[in-house]
Amino acid sequence: MKKIQFNKNSIVRRYLFLMGVFIGAFLLLAGILLYSFNELNEEYTSKNSQLEKKERLVQEMEAAFIQAFMDIRGYFAYGTEGLKKNALKQEPRILNSMKQLAEMEEDYQDQAFLNKVDDFREYYFIDVLPVTLEEYEKGNIEAVKATANGGATKKIEAIKTEINEYNKAVNDQIDANFNELKKIQTYVQIVFVAFVLVFLIVLLRITRLMFSEIARPLAGFALAANEIAYGREAVIEVEKDRNDELGVLSIAFNRMLEGIQENEQNLLAQNEELVAQQDELHAQQLELQEALEFVKNNEQKLSNRNELINKLANSLDKQEVLESAVLNMCPIIGAEKGIIAFIEDSTYASYGISTGGVKQFRDNLLFSGVIDRLKMERKPFATKRQAMEEEKGFHTGNLLSFDLYIPIFLSGKKLIAVMAFSRYDAPFDSRDMEEYEAMAKNVGIAMEKINIYQASEEARRLNQEILDTIQEGIQLVNTEGEILQVNKKFCELFGCQEKLQGLTGCSWTEWIVLLADTIEEADDFIHFLKSEVASQEKYPSNEVQFIYRNKEGKVFKVYCEGLFDGSTKLGTIFVHRNITKEFEVDRIKSEFVSTVSHELRTPLASILGFTELMLNRELKLDRQKKYLSTIHDEAGRLTDLINDFLDIQRMESGKQEYEKKQLAVLPIIKKVIELQKVQSEKHELALEFLGGLDIVIGDAGKLEQALTNLIHNAIKYSPEGGKVGVVVFEKDGQVNIEIQDEGLGIPPEAIDRLFEKFYRVDNSDRRAIGGTGLGLAIVKEIIQDHGGEIRVKSQFGKGSTFTISLPVSDCQTDLA
């Protein structure tokens, strides 16, 4: 038993008072030290800045003197006026530096230095330099040398020495100032260390006081509590007049000890009762754990079953369904491994079976009698056998394997697959066979659903491929205007080839905007589509159609038909047909009829008019001859027109005959040019041969016809006259003939269609120029039938160049 004495004062108040005094004294002395250090540092900085400025000013004066000396010497050496001016500019710099240095004057040494510098400045810049410059400019070099040798040089060296000594004195002051600062900082550091040591001693004293007044009593409490914990007695004696915290705590501790001793007996009695209850609870806990394990097993089975049902119901992937079936059924029926294999194809899924085991099972499946038994009994069955060596693992004794075979029927009739499972711990219970059979039926239903889906997908794909082969745009929409199906041609027509799958399911507002962006005057087109989608007329009296033009200039005809199931409208089929060629043919026919009518009417009118004059009037012989000549010319025009029609017809039908032989093209070109010169006096026709061979295999008459058409066109479409040139040259085994003119030229948009039959450029400048639009088409057919090609280059308003290329003949013969 131990007795512990305590002080009577309040521990908390005393501790707070001591710590307050300690912290206050620490902050006060620390502030004094920091303030003193800062003042010393500022004093050093100020003094050092002033000394550095002195040093800089002295260096500037020295640099100015040296600059002046060097420039004057350079001036005397080279006579450069700029050096003289620069030397004279140094005096103001020196005066400015002296002025600043005078403001910082501190002692007689500074005053003496400034006086010497000023004396030298007056001597050099006022007394010596002007006289020397004057002598130099007069050419009296000897006088300049005499001045230098007469003491000027010595004074310069003296002032340099004076400046250097003063500069050294300033540097010495800077160093002395720095050393003084270091000395003071050392004193401050010593004071700071002493200050820290004093406060550490004070802190140690406070800590010792707290230890004696708090730590020791608390140790006594801990010792007493430990004695009580081990069941031994402990007493804490406290002075009666002690009212501090530890005194109150000791009284409370003694009261608590009495309470603990009083309650100990009660706790012992209750403990015996609790031990008995604990044994009973332990037995109940074991029962609950067994029940919980059973519930968990059932929960896992239900989870596997739900996952299996979910896969069977939601997946349309055959392999995924099979893998899910075997993976989830193994834990449901308690099997270590399992397989599901189709009878008529190689599809399978397995769990816990090697590749070799799968192959063995599939190879023996048809000959093991399992399939025959399943077909006959149409229900699952189980077998028992000795486990094979590879199945035993580390087991050395006999090991039984229990196998379960479950049939899968399609539509409840045809056996399509077999499920086999194996386990080693216990046989399969015959009471669970109905459950296994039900799960197999679910798998069969899932397989049937997948087969139906695959068949429908195949039918849909075939239907889409059939639609894609149709060369018209097919579009099926429902009664709300939503697209149900389109074909590839529809996407090509409207520039959305990449969106074939994406268009299916598009709403009215989505796809109508897509179509409207590609169509001219889309409002009428949209109105037509909208009215037909909303129409409930099952059998319209007339075919419903609409013609529109897209922004590329192509013409389309869309016709539609309602799709009905009885009297209920399911949707509308729109067929978009490209009728650009038919539309263009109709337009060309109209233009052709108009052109031919004009081309026929003009010569016929002349023939009829002159014939009527000759029949009804008495005419002089020369006039009759003139009229007959005109009638002959117009008849020739009609003959040429008819011949053009016949030529193009024979060429298109492949019935045009050619008398091809080896010939030179230059004589043909010369002949055509001579004939055309007679018909045009405003044009200058010229032939230029650049060398090479001009021998080809061809029909002279047809080549002459082609060249005549091209040269005649060059003249005809140059109404203001100008030069028409024909250039002939050989290149890369081809005879090239270029017909160049300076006429109207061809618009860029017309070049691609220039050689089409009946095509004429629609331009106001060309309306007055006659023609049927057959000439260039005939030229192209003739040149292509000769194994050549024709090209055109043109600048609108500045002329055109047509180029014919014909293969050079390999063999050469005498053509004379």
C-alpha positions in Angstrom: 0.0 0.0 0.0 1.4 3.4 -1.0 0.7 6.9 0.2 1.0 9.9 -2.2 1.2 13.6 -1.1 -0.2 16.5 -3.3 0.2 20.2 -3.4 -2.9 22.3 -2.7 -2.6 24.8 -5.7 -4.6 24.5 -8.9 -2.5 22.7 -11.4 -4.2 24.1 -14.5 -3.9 27.7 -13.4 -0.3 27.4 -12.4 0.5 25.6 -15.7 -1.2 28.3 -17.7 0.5 31.1 -15.8 4.0 29.6 -16.3 3.4 28.9 -20.0 2.0 32.5 -20.5 5.1 34.1 -18.8 7.4 31.8 -20.8 5.8 32.5 -24.2 5.6 36.3 -23.5 9.2 36.6 -22.5 10.3 34.5 -25.5 8.3 36.6 -28.0 9.6 39.9 -26.4 13.3 39.0 -26.5 13.0 37.4 -30.0 11.4 40.6 -31.3 14.2 42.7 -29.8 16.9 40.5 -31.4 15.1 40.6 -34.8 14.7 44.4 -34.7 18.4 44.9 -33.7 19.5 42.6 -36.5 17.3 44.3 -39.1 18.6 47.8 -38.1 22.2 46.6 -38.4 21.5 45.1 -41.8 19.8 48.3 -43.1 22.8 50.4 -41.9 25.2 48.2 -43.7 23.2 48.2 -46.9 22.9 52.0 -46.9 26.6 52.5 -46.3 27.6 49.8 -48.8 25.3 51.3 -51.5 26.9 54.8 -51.0 30.5 53.3 -51.3 29.5 51.3 -54.4 28.1 54.4 -56.0 31.4 56.3 -55.2 33.3 53.4 -56.8 31.0 53.5 -59.9 31.4 57.3 -60.3 35.2 57.1 -60.0 35.2 54.3 -62.6 33.1 56.4 -65.0 35.5 59.4 -64.6 38.4 57.1 -65.3 36.7 55.6 -68.3 35.9 59.1 -69.6 39.5 60.2 -69.3 40.9 57.1 -70.9 38.3 57.5 -73.7 39.4 61.1 -74.3 43.1 60.1 -74.3 42.5 57.3 -76.8 40.3 59.3 -79.1 42.8 62.2 -79.2 45.6 59.9 -79.9 43.5 58.2 -82.6 42.7 61.6 -84.1 46.4 62.6 -84.1 47.2 59.2 -85.8 44.4 59.0 -88.4 42.9 62.5 -88.5 39.3 61.2 -88.0 37.1 64.1 -87.1 34.7 61.9 -85.2 37.3 60.8 -82.7 38.1 64.5 -81.9 34.4 65.2 -81.3 34.0 62.2 -79.2 37.0 63.2 -77.1 35.6 66.6 -76.4 32.3 65.1 -75.3 34.0 63.3 -72.4 34.5 66.6 -70.4 30.7 67.0 -69.6 30.7 63.3 -68.5 33.6 64.0 -66.2 32.0 67.1 -64.8 28.7 65.2 -64.2 30.5 62.4 -62.3 32.4 65.0 -60.2 29.2 66.8 -59.3 27.6 63.6 -58.1 30.7 62.6 -56.2 30.9 66.1 -54.6 27.3 65.5 -53.2 28.6 62.4 -51.5 31.7 64.0 -50.0 32.4 62.8 -46.5 36.0 63.8 -45.5 39.1 65.8 -46.6 40.3 62.8 -48.6 37.2 63.1 -50.9 37.7 66.9 -51.2 41.4 66.5 -52.1 40.7 63.9 -54.7 38.0 66.0 -56.4 40.4 69.0 -56.4 43.1 67.0 -58.1 40.7 65.7 -60.7 39.3 69.2 -61.4 42.8 70.6 -61.7 43.8 68.0 -64.2 40.5 68.5 -66.1 41.2 72.2 -66.5 44.8 71.6 -67.4 43.9 69.0 -70.0 40.7 70.2 -71.6 41.2 74.0 -71.2 44.9 74.6 -71.2 46.6 71.8 -73.2 44.0 70.2 -75.5 42.8 73.3 -77.4 46.4 74.5 -78.1 47.5 71.0 -79.2 44.5 70.5 -81.5 45.2 73.9 -83.1 48.9 73.1 -83.6 47.9 69.7 -85.1 45.4 71.2 -87.5 48.1 73.7 -88.6 50.3 70.8 -89.3 52.8 71.5 -86.6 53.4 68.0 -85.4 56.6 68.9 -83.7 54.7 71.3 -81.4 52.3 68.4 -80.5 55.2 66.1 -79.7 56.8 68.9 -77.6 53.6 69.3 -75.6 53.4 65.6 -74.9 57.1 65.4 -74.0 56.8 68.6 -72.0 54.9 67.1 -69.1 51.4 66.3 -70.4 52.1 62.5 -70.5 53.5 62.5 -66.9 50.4 64.4 -65.7 48.1 61.9 -67.4 49.9 59.0 -65.7 49.8 60.8 -62.4 46.0 61.3 -62.6 45.5 57.7 -63.5 47.5 56.7 -60.5 45.5 59.1 -58.3 42.2 57.7 -59.6 43.4 54.1 -59.0 44.5 54.9 -55.4 41.2 56.6 -54.6 39.3 53.7 -56.1 41.4 51.3 -54.0 40.6 53.3 -50.9 36.9 53.1 -51.7 37.2 49.3 -52.1 39.0 49.1 -48.8 36.1 51.0 -47.1 33.6 48.5 -48.7 35.7 45.5 -47.4 36.0 47.2 -43.9 32.2 47.8 -43.9 31.6 44.1 -44.8 34.0 42.9 -42.1 32.3 45.1 -39.5 28.9 43.6 -40.5 30.3 40.1 -40.1 31.7 41.0 -36.7 28.3 42.4 -35.6 26.4 39.4 -37.0 28.8 37.1 -35.0 27.9 39.0 -31.8 24.2 38.7 -32.7 24.4 35.0 -33.3 26.2 34.5 -29.9 23.5 36.5 -28.2 20.8 34.4 -30.0 22.5 31.1 -28.9 22.7 32.4 -25.3 19.0 33.4 -25.6 18.0 30.0 -26.8 20.0 28.2 -24.1 18.4 30.4 -21.3 14.9 29.6 -22.6 15.7 25.9 -22.9 16.8 25.9 -19.2 13.6 27.7 -18.3 11.6 25.3 -20.3 13.4 22.4 -18.6 12.6 23.9 -15.2 8.9 24.2 -16.1 8.8 20.7 -17.4 10.4 19.4 -14.2 7.9 21.3 -12.2 5.0 19.8 -14.2 6.5 16.3 -13.8 6.7 16.6 -10.1 3.2 18.0 -9.7 1.4 16.0 -12.4 3.4 13.0 -13.7 4.2 11.5 -10.3 0.7 11.7 -9.0 -0.6 10.2 -12.2 2.0 7.4 -11.9 0.5 6.8 -8.4 -3.0 6.6 -9.9 -1.7 4.1 -12.5 0.0 2.0 -9.9 -3.1 1.9 -7.8 -5.3 1.1 -10.8 -3.0 -1.8 -11.8 -3.1 -3.2 -8.2 -6.9 -3.1 -8.3 -6.9 -4.8 -11.8 -5.0 -7.7 -10.4 -7.4 -8.0 -7.5 -5.1 -6.6 -4.8 -6.0 -3.7 -2.5 -4.7 -0.2 -3.0 -5.3 3.0 -1.1 -4.7 6.6 -2.2 -4.3 9.0 0.7 -5.0 12.7 0.1 -4.6 15.7 2.3 -7.9 16.8 3.6 -7.5 20.4 2.6 -6.4 19.7 -0.9 -9.0 20.9 -3.5 -7.1 20.7 -6.8 -7.9 18.5 -9.7 -5.9 15.5 -8.5 -7.4 15.7 -5.0 -10.9 15.5 -6.5 -9.8 12.7 -8.8 -8.4 10.6 -5.8 -11.7 10.9 -3.9 -13.6 9.8 -7.0 -11.2 6.9 -7.5 -11.7 5.7 -3.9 -15.5 5.8 -4.3 -15.2 3.9 -7.6 -13.1 1.2 -5.9 -15.7 0.7 -3.3 -18.4 0.4 -6.0 -16.3 -2.1 -7.9 -15.8 -4.3 -4.9 -19.5 -4.2 -4.1 -20.4 -5.2 -7.7 -17.9 -7.9 -8.1 -20.0 -10.4 -6.2 -23.0 -9.6 -8.3 -21.0 -10.0 -11.5 -19.7 -13.4 -10.5 -23.2 -14.6 -10.0 -24.4 -13.2 -13.3 -21.3 -14.7 -15.0 -22.4 -18.3 -14.1 -25.8 -17.6 -15.5 -24.3 -16.2 -18.8 -22.1 -19.2 -19.2 -25.1 -21.4 -19.3 -26.9 -19.1 -21.8 -23.7 -19.1 -23.9 -23.7 -22.9 -24.3 -27.4 -22.7 -25.4 -26.6 -19.9 -27.9 -23.7 -21.8 -29.3 -25.9 -24.8 -30.1 -28.4 -22.4 -31.8 -25.6 -20.8 -33.8 -24.6 -24.1 -35.2 -28.1 -24.8 -36.3 -28.3 -21.3 -37.9 -25.0 -21.8 -39.7 -26.3 -25.0 -41.2 -29.5 -23.3 -42.3 -27.6 -20.3 -43.7 -25.3 -22.7 -45.7 -28.4 -24.4 -47.1 -30.0 -21.0 -48.0 -26.7 -19.9 -49.7 -26.6 -23.0 -51.8 -30.2 -22.5 -52.9 -29.5 -18.9 -53.6 -26.5 -19.8 -55.8 -28.6 -22.3 -57.6 -31.3 -19.8 -58.2 -28.8 -17.2 -59.3 -27.3 -19.7 -61.8 -30.8 -20.6 -63.0 -31.8 -17.0 -63.4 -28.7 -16.3 -65.4 -29.4 -19.3 -67.6 -33.0 -18.3 -68.2 -31.9 -14.7 -68.9 -29.3 -15.9 -71.5 -31.8 -18.3 -73.1 -34.5 -15.5 -73.2 -32.4 -12.6 -74.4 -29.5 -13.9 -76.4 -29.7 -14.8 -80.1 -26.1 -16.0 -80.3 -26.1 -19.8 -80.6 -22.6 -20.4 -79.1 -23.3 -17.9 -76.3 -26.5 -19.7 -75.3 -24.7 -23.1 -75.3 -21.8 -21.9 -73.2 -24.2 -20.3 -70.8 -26.3 -23.5 -70.5 -23.4 -25.8 -69.7 -21.7 -23.2 -67.4 -24.8 -22.6 -65.3 -26.2 -26.1 -65.3 -23.0 -27.6 -63.8 -23.4 -25.9 -60.4 -27.2 -26.3 -60.5 -27.0 -30.1 -60.7 -23.7 -30.3 -58.8 -21.6 -31.6 -61.7 -17.8 -31.2 -62.0 -17.9 -31.1 -65.8 -20.3 -31.1 -68.6 -20.8 -30.8 -72.3 -23.6 -30.0 -74.8 -23.1 -31.2 -78.3 -25.2 -31.1 -81.5 -25.8 -34.3 -83.3 -25.9 -33.2 -86.9 -23.2 -30.5 -86.8 -20.0 -29.7 -85.0 -21.4 -27.1 -82.6 -20.6 -27.7 -78.9 -19.8 -26.1 -75.6 -18.1 -27.7 -72.6 -17.0 -27.0 -69.1 -14.1 -28.7 -67.3 -13.3 -31.0 -70.3 -10.2 -31.0 -72.4 -10.1 -30.7 -76.2 -9.2 -34.4 -76.5 -12.1 -35.3 -74.2 -14.5 -33.3 -76.4 -13.3 -35.0 -79.6 -13.6 -38.4 -78.0 -17.2 -37.7 -76.8 -18.2 -36.5 -80.2 -16.6 -39.4 -82.1 -18.3 -42.0 -79.8 -21.7 -40.2 -79.5 -23.3 -41.8 -82.5 -22.1 -45.3 -81.7 -22.5 -45.5 -77.9 -26.2 -46.2 -77.9 -26.9 -43.0 -75.9 -28.7 -41.3 -78.7 -30.8 -44.4 -79.4 -31.9 -44.6 -75.8 -32.7 -40.8 -75.6 -34.8 -41.0 -78.8 -36.7 -44.0 -77.4 -37.2 -42.9 -73.8 -37.3 -39.1 -74.6 -36.2 -38.3 -71.0 -32.9 -37.9 -69.1 -31.2 -41.0 -67.6 -28.1 -41.5 -65.3 -25.4 -44.1 -65.3 -22.6 -45.3 -63.0 -19.1 -46.3 -64.0 -15.5 -46.7 -62.8 -13.6 -43.4 -63.2 -10.8 -43.5 -65.8 -7.2 -43.0 -64.7 -7.1 -39.4 -66.0 -10.2 -38.6 -64.0 -8.8 -39.9 -60.6 -6.2 -37.2 -60.2 -4.4 -37.9 -56.9 -6.9 -40.7 -55.8 -5.3 -44.1 -55.8 -8.3 -46.3 -54.9 -11.5 -47.0 -56.8 -13.5 -43.9 -57.8 -17.0 -44.0 -59.2 -18.2 -41.5 -61.8 -21.9 -40.8 -62.1 -23.0 -39.6 -65.6 -26.2 -37.8 -66.5 -27.5 -37.6 -70.2 -30.2 -35.1 -71.0 -31.8 -34.8 -74.5 -32.7 -31.5 -76.2 -35.6 -31.7 -78.6 -36.6 -29.2 -81.3 -40.3 -28.4 -81.1 -40.6 -31.3 -78.7 -40.0 -33.8 -81.6 -36.6 -33.9 -83.2 -33.5 -34.7 -81.1 -30.9 -32.1 -82.0 -28.4 -32.2 -79.1 -27.3 -34.1 -76.1 -26.1 -32.7 -72.7 -23.8 -34.9 -70.6 -22.7 -34.1 -67.0 -20.4 -36.0 -64.6 -19.8 -35.9 -60.8 -18.0 -38.2 -58.3 -19.5 -37.4 -54.9 -23.0 -38.9 -55.2 -25.4 -40.3 -57.8 -28.0 -38.2 -59.5 -31.3 -38.3 -57.7 -34.2 -39.6 -59.9 -36.5 -37.1 -58.2 -34.6 -34.2 -59.9 -35.0 -35.7 -63.5 -38.1 -33.7 -64.2 -36.3 -30.5 -63.3 -33.4 -31.4 -65.6 -35.9 -32.2 -68.4 -37.6 -28.8 -67.9 -34.2 -27.0 -68.2 -33.4 -29.0 -71.4 -36.8 -27.9 -72.8 -35.9 -24.3 -72.2 -32.6 -24.8 -74.0 -34.6 -26.4 -76.9 -37.0 -23.5 -77.1 -34.0 -21.1 -77.1 -32.4 -23.1 -80.0 -35.7 -23.0 -81.9 -35.9 -19.2 -81.4 -32.4 -18.8 -82.7 -33.2 -20.9 -85.7 -36.3 -18.8 -86.4 -34.2 -15.6 -86.0 -31.5 -16.9 -88.3 -34.0 -17.9 -90.9 -35.7 -14.5 -90.7 -32.3 -12.8 -90.9 -31.4 -14.8 -93.9 -34.7 -14.0 -95.5 -34.3 -10.3 -94.7 -30.7 -10.3 -96.1 -31.9 -12.1 -99.3 -34.7 -9.6 -99.6 -32.3 -6.7 -99.2 -29.9 -8.2 -101.7 -32.7 -8.6 -104.2 -33.7 -5.0 -103.6 -30.1 -3.9 -104.0 -29.9 -5.5 -107.5 -32.8 -3.3 -108.7 -31.6 -0.3 -110.6 -34.3 2.0 -109.2 -34.4 3.6 -105.7 -36.8 1.6 -103.5 -38.1 3.2 -100.3 -40.7 1.7 -97.9 -42.2 3.9 -95.2 -44.9 3.3 -92.6 -48.0 5.4 -92.1 -46.0 7.8 -89.9 -43.4 8.4 -92.6 -40.7 6.4 -90.8 -38.4 4.5 -93.2 -38.8 0.7 -92.9 -36.4 -0.3 -95.7 -34.4 1.2 -98.5 -32.1 -0.3 -101.2 -28.6 0.6 -102.2 -29.7 2.5 -105.3 -31.9 4.8 -103.2 -28.8 5.7 -101.2 -26.7 6.3 -104.3 -29.4 8.6 -105.8 -29.4 10.8 -102.7 -25.7 10.7 -101.9 -26.0 8.6 -98.7 -24.2 5.4 -99.7 -22.5 5.2 -96.2 -25.9 5.4 -94.4 -27.7 2.4 -95.8 -28.1 0.8 -92.4 -28.5 4.1 -90.7 -31.5 5.2 -92.8 -33.7 2.4 -91.5 -35.7 3.7 -88.7 -35.3 7.4 -89.7 -38.3 9.5 -88.9 -40.1 11.7 -91.5 -38.4 14.9 -90.3 -34.9 13.3 -90.5 -35.0 11.7 -94.0 -37.1 14.4 -95.7 -34.4 17.0 -94.8 -31.7 14.7 -96.3 -33.7 14.4 -99.5 -34.7 18.1 -99.7 -31.0 19.2 -99.6 -30.4 17.3 -102.9 -33.5 18.4 -104.8 -34.4 21.6 -106.7 -37.8 23.1 -105.8 -38.1 20.6 -103.0 -41.4 22.0 -101.6 -43.6 20.4 -104.3 -41.7 17.1 -103.9 -42.2 17.1 -100.1 -45.9 17.9 -100.6 -46.3 15.0 -103.0 -44.6 12.5 -100.6 -46.6 13.8 -97.6 -49.9 13.5 -99.4 -49.1 9.9 -100.6 -48.0 8.8 -97.1 -51.3 10.2 -95.7 -53.4 8.8 -98.5 -55.8 5.9 -97.7 -56.7 5.1 -101.3 -56.1 1.5 -101.9 -56.5 1.2 -105.7 -56.0 4.7 -107.4 -57.6 5.1 -110.8 -54.3 6.4 -112.3 -50.7 5.7 -111.6 -49.4 8.2 -109.0 -46.1 9.7 -110.1 -44.0 12.9 -109.7 -41.1 14.2 -111.7 -38.3 16.2 -110.0 -34.7 17.3 -110.7 -31.8 17.1 -108.3 -29.1 19.8 -107.8 -26.8 17.8 -110.1 -29.2 18.3 -113.0 -30.4 14.7 -113.0 -34.2 14.1 -113.6 -36.1 11.5 -111.6 -39.6 10.1 -111.7 -41.0 8.8 -108.4 -44.1 6.6 -108.4 -45.7 5.0 -105.4 -48.0 2.3 -104.3 -49.8 1.8 -100.9 -49.1 -1.4 -98.9 -52.3 -2.8 -97.4 -53.2 -5.7 -95.1 -56.8 -6.1 -96.0 -58.2 -2.6 -95.6 -55.6 -1.5 -93.2 -52.7 0.5 -94.7 -49.3 -0.6 -93.5 -47.2 1.8 -95.4 -46.2 3.2 -98.8 -43.6 2.1 -101.3 -41.8 4.8 -103.3 -39.8 4.0 -106.4 -37.3 6.6 -107.6 -36.3 6.1 -111.2 -33.6 8.0 -112.9 -35.1 9.2 -116.2 -32.3 11.7 -117.0 -31.4 9.9 -120.2 -35.0 9.6 -121.4 -35.6 13.2 -120.5 -32.4 14.2 -122.3 -33.4 12.1 -125.3 -36.8 13.8 -125.4 -35.1 17.2 -125.2 -32.6 16.3 -127.9 -35.4 15.0 -130.1 -37.2 18.3 -129.8 -34.1 20.2 -130.5 -33.3 17.9 -133.4 -36.7 18.3 -134.9 -36.4 22.0 -134.6 -32.9 22.0 -136.0 -33.7 19.7 -138.9 -36.8 21.6 -139.7 -34.7 24.8 -139.9 -31.9 23.0 -141.9 -34.4 21.5 -144.4 -36.6 24.6 -144.6 -33.8 27.0 -145.7 -32.5 25.0 -148.8 -36.0 23.9 -149.7 -37.3 27.5 -149.6 -34.4 28.5 -151.9 -35.1 25.6 -154.3 -38.8 26.2 -154.4 -38.4 30.0 -154.7 -35.9 29.9 -157.6 -37.8 27.1 -159.3 -41.0 29.1 -159.1 -39.2 32.1 -160.6 -37.9 30.0 -163.5 -41.3 28.5 -164.2 -43.3 31.7 -164.0 -41.0 34.2 -165.6 -38.9 34.7 -168.6 -35.4 35.0 -167.4 -32.1 35.8 -169.1 -29.7 32.9 -169.7 -27.1 34.1 -167.2 -29.8 34.6 -164.5 -31.2 31.1 -165.2 -27.7 29.8 -164.8 -27.3 31.6 -161.5 -30.6 30.3 -160.2 -29.8 26.7 -161.3 -26.4 27.0 -159.6 -28.1 28.1 -156.3 -30.6 25.3 -156.6 -27.7 22.8 -157.2 -25.9 24.1 -154.1 -29.0 23.9 -151.9 -29.7 20.4 -153.2 -26.1 19.5 -152.2 -26.7 20.9 -148.7 -29.8 18.6 -148.4 -27.7 15.7 -149.7 -25.0 16.3 -147.1 -27.6 16.5 -144.4 -29.2 13.2 -145.4 -25.7 11.6 -145.7 -24.9 12.7 -142.2 -28.1 11.0 -140.9 -27.3 7.9 -142.8 -23.6 7.9 -141.7 -24.4 8.2 -138.0 -27.1 5.5 -138.3 -24.7 3.1 -140.0 -22.0 3.8 -137.5 -24.2 3.3 -134.5 -25.5 0.0 -135.9 -22.0 -1.2 -136.8 -22.8 -1.4 -140.5 -20.4 1.3 -141.7 -17.9 0.0 -144.2 -14.4 1.3 -144.6 -11.9 0.8 -147.4 -8.8 1.0 -145.3 -5.3 1.0 -146.7 -1.9 2.6 -146.0 -2.0 6.3 -146.8 -0.4 9.6 -145.9 -2.5 12.1 -144.1 -0.7 15.3 -145.3 -2.2 15.2 -148.8 -5.7 14.7 -147.4 -5.2 17.7 -145.1 -3.9 19.9 -147.9 -6.9 18.9 -150.1 -9.4 19.8 -147.3 -7.6 23.1 -146.7 -7.7 24.1 -150.4 -11.4 23.3 -150.5 -12.2 25.3 -147.4 -10.1 28.3 -148.6 -12.5 28.7 -151.5 -15.5 29.0 -149.1 -14.0 31.5 -146.7 -12.1 34.6 -147.5 -12.0 36.1 -143.9 -10.0 33.2 -142.5 -6.3 32.4 -142.8 -5.8 28.7 -143.2 -2.3 27.3 -142.5 -0.7 23.9 -142.4 2.5 23.1 -140.4 4.3 19.8 -140.4 6.7 19.3 -137.5 8.4 16.2 -138.8 8.1 12.4 -138.3 5.9 9.9 -140.1 2.4 10.7 -141.4 1.6 7.2 -142.6 -1.6 5.5 -141.2 -4.0 2.7 -142.1 -7.3 4.2 -143.0 -10.2 5.1 -145.3 -9.1 8.2 -147.2 -12.7 9.3 -147.8 -13.8 9.0 -144.2 -10.7 10.7 -142.9 -11.3 13.5 -145.3 -14.9 13.8 -144.1 -13.7 13.9 -140.4 -11.0 16.6 -141.2 -13.5 18.6 -143.3 -16.0 18.6 -140.4 -13.4 19.8 -137.9 -11.9 22.5 -140.2 -15.3 23.6 -141.3 -16.4 23.9 -137.6 -13.2 26.0 -136.9 -14.2 28.4 -139.7 -17.9 28.4 -138.8 -17.4 29.1 -135.1 -14.9 31.9 -135.9 -17.4 34.4 -137.3 -15.0 37.3 -137.0 -12.4 35.5 -139.1 -8.8 34.9 -137.9 -6.3 32.2 -138.2 -7.2 28.5 -138.5 -4.0 26.4 -138.1 -3.5 22.7 -138.7 -0.3 21.2 -137.1 0.8 17.7 -137.9 3.5 15.8 -135.9 4.5 12.3 -134.8 4.8 11.4 -131.1 5.0 8.1 -129.3 3.9 6.1 -132.4 0.9 8.3 -133.1 0.2 10.8 -135.9 -1.2 13.8 -134.2 -3.3 16.4 -136.1 -4.2 19.6 -134.2 -6.9 21.9 -135.6 -6.6 25.3 -133.9 -8.9 28.3 -134.2 -9.3 31.8 -132.6 -13.1 31.7 -132.5 -15.8 31.6 -129.8 -14.4 28.8 -127.7 -16.4 26.2 -125.8 -17.8 26.6 -122.3 -16.2 24.2 -119.8 -19.5 22.6 -118.8 -20.2 21.7 -122.5 -16.9 19.9 -123.3 -17.9 16.5 -121.8 -21.0 16.3 -124.0 -19.5 17.9 -127.1 -19.3 14.6 -129.1 -22.9 13.5 -128.2 -25.3 13.0 -131.1 -27.5 16.1 -131.7 -25.8 18.1 -128.9 -25.3 21.8 -129.6 -23.9 24.4 -127.1 -26.8 26.5 -125.9 -25.3 30.0 -126.3 -26.6 33.2 -127.7 -23.5 33.6 -129.9 -24.1 30.3 -131.5 -27.9 30.5 -132.2 -27.3 32.3 -135.5 -24.8 29.5 -136.6 -26.5 26.6 -138.3 -25.9 22.9 -137.7 -27.5 19.6 -136.8 -25.2 18.6 -133.9 -24.1 15.5 -135.9 -20.7 16.6 -137.2 -18.5 16.0 -134.1 -20.4 12.7 -133.3 -19.5 11.5 -136.9 -15.9 12.6 -136.4 -15.6 10.7 -133.1 -17.1 7.5 -134.6 -14.7 7.7 -137.7 -11.6 8.3 -135.6 -12.4 5.5 -133.1 -13.1 3.1 -135.9 -9.6 3.8 -137.1 -8.1 2.9 -133.7 -7.5 6.6 -132.8 -8.9 9.1 -130.4 -10.0 12.7 -130.5 -9.5 15.3 -127.7 -10.4 18.9 -127.3 -9.0 21.9 -125.3 -10.7 25.2 -125.3 -10.6 28.6 -123.6 -14.1 30.1 -123.7 -14.0 33.3 -125.9 -10.5 32.7 -127.1 -10.6 29.6 -129.4 -10.3 25.8 -129.4 -7.9 23.1 -130.3 -9.1 19.7 -131.5 -6.5 16.9 -131.6 -6.8 13.7 -133.6 -4.3 10.8 -132.8 -4.0 7.9 -135.2 -1.6 5.0 -134.9 1.4 5.2 -137.2 1.6 2.3 -139.8 4.6 0.1 -139.2 5.2 -0.9 -142.8 6.0 1.7 -145.4 5.3 1.4 -149.1 5.7 3.7 -152.1 2.6 5.9 -152.2 3.6 7.9 -155.3 
